[in-house]
Amino acid sequence: MATTKRKTTKTASKRTVAAESGGPDLATIGRYLFLGGLVAAVIAGALFSLPSFYVQSWQAPLVYALTLVALVGGYLHISKESENGLFLLALVLHNFSSSLSFLPYVGSYISTILGVVALFIVMAAVAVAVRKIVGWFRSATEQTQPSDRR
């Protein structure tokens, strides 16, 4: 039985090749990581806001795990078309997450939940910014390297 090798061009992305081969592509993995991390951030924020729930020993590891999931999920999931929206969302959530604490009864809970979600979104924005900077350096080095045209 003859096997044929698939030729990939520079324009074909690794995500497309992985999806056509039957394996999970990186965008799908990133989407599930991002969505799961966002749900975990809301749950963690709700737990952190409860005064009777002692989570001091769980806070640091949970925040580190959320940060790692946000970095990986943001790097893999956020597309180039939605980068600007993510940056704007990160700025808005970071700046206004504590502005609802003045509301009676529920203000502190909402502020804590929004604070943890803001941490998650800001870390995803950091991952996207790193990806963008790496892309700038890659394109700059490709332009400076001489081509092998004869």
Secondary structure, DSSP 8 states (H G I E B T S, - for coil): ---------SSS-HHHHHHHTTS--HHHHHHHHHHHHHHHHHHHHHHHH-TTS--HHHHHHHHHHHHHHHHHHHHHH--GGGHHHHHHHHHHHHHHTTTTTTSTTTHHHHHHHHHHHHHHHHHHHHHHHHHHHHHHHHHHHHHHS-----
